[in-house]
Amino acid sequence: MITNIIVGIVGAFIGGFIMSFVGGAGVTGFNLGGFKVAVRGAVVLRVIIGFIR
């Protein structure tokens, strides 16, 4: 359970970085757009972790 929380937090940072890299707005606050960015980042991180394992 702790690892899922850590993956979610790190995924939010990754999502913000990816969105700012492609020119979009990163996480701008606690709103629906920020939530979507964080979820996408967490999914990307989970896929990367899945490939490693």
Sequence and secondary structure as in RCSB ss.txt:
>XXXX:A:sequence
MITNIIVGIVGAFIGGFIMSFVGGAGVTGFNLGGFKVAVRGAVVLRVIIGFIR
>XXXX:A:secstr
 HHHHHHHHHHHHHHHHHHHHTTS    SSSHHHHHHHHHHHHHHHHHHHHH 
